[in-house]
């Protein structure tokens, strides 16, 4: 039982690290989107400005997806660990 407890603690730490890393990645992707949006407003060349604007839109969508994925992973793995503990 002590071995199982130690392994579950390690699993908990790994899951926490995974979720925090994915949330950080989501936040950094949002910063990339904001930077691309600012660059698109400053750019004089219309084609490049339009491309940067589209890049900003895509990065915003990726940010949302990564945030949802981090939350989904957290809840799925938490339920999995909870069910595993309930078996014991």
C-alpha positions in Angstrom: 0.0 0.0 0.0 2.9 2.4 0.7 4.4 1.7 -2.7 1.0 2.4 -4.3 0.7 5.6 -2.3 4.2 6.7 -3.4 3.4 5.9 -7.0 0.1 7.8 -6.9 1.9 10.8 -5.4 4.4 10.7 -8.3 1.5 10.4 -10.8 -0.2 13.4 -9.2 2.9 15.5 -9.4 3.4 14.5 -13.0 -0.2 15.3 -13.9 0.1 18.7 -12.1 3.2 19.4 -14.0 1.6 18.5 -17.3 -1.4 20.7 -16.8 0.7 23.6 -15.6 3.0 23.2 -18.7 0.0 23.1 -21.0 -1.6 26.2 -19.4 1.7 28.0 -19.7 1.9 27.0 -23.4 -1.6 28.3 -23.9 -0.7 31.6 -22.3 2.4 32.0 -24.4 0.5 31.2 -27.5 -1.9 34.0 -26.6 1.1 36.3 -26.3 2.3 35.3 -29.8 -1.2 36.0 -31.1 -1.2 39.5 -29.5 2.3 40.2 -30.9 1.2 39.2 -34.4 -1.9 41.3 -34.1 0.2 44.3 -33.1 2.7 43.7 -35.9 -0.2 43.5 -38.4 -1.4 46.9 -37.4 2.0 48.5 -37.7 3.0 46.8 -41.0 2.8 49.1 -44.1 2.7 46.3 -46.6 -0.9 45.2 -46.9 -0.2 41.6 -47.9 2.1 41.1 -44.9 -0.3 42.9 -42.7 -3.2 40.6 -43.7 -1.0 37.5 -43.3 0.0 38.6 -39.8 -3.6 39.3 -38.9 -4.6 35.8 -40.1 -1.7 34.4 -38.1 -3.0 36.2 -35.0 -6.5 34.8 -35.5 -5.1 31.2 -35.9 -2.9 31.6 -32.8 -5.9 32.8 -30.8 -7.8 29.7 -31.8 -4.8 27.5 -30.9 -4.6 29.2 -27.5 -8.3 28.3 -26.8 -7.7 24.7 -28.0 -4.6 24.3 -25.8 -6.4 25.7 -22.8 -9.4 23.4 -23.3 -6.9 20.5 -23.8 -5.2 21.3 -20.5 -8.5 21.3 -18.7 -9.7 18.2 -20.4 -6.5 16.3 -19.6 -6.7 17.4 -16.0 -10.3 16.2 -15.5 -9.9 13.0 -17.4 -6.8 12.0 -15.6 -8.2 13.0 -12.2 -11.3 10.9 -12.8 -9.0 8.0 -14.0 -6.9 8.2 -10.8 -10.0 8.5 -8.6 -11.6 5.4 -10.2 -8.3 3.6 -9.8 -8.2 4.5 -6.1 -11.8 3.5 -5.7 -10.9 0.0 -6.9 -8.7 -0.4 -3.9 
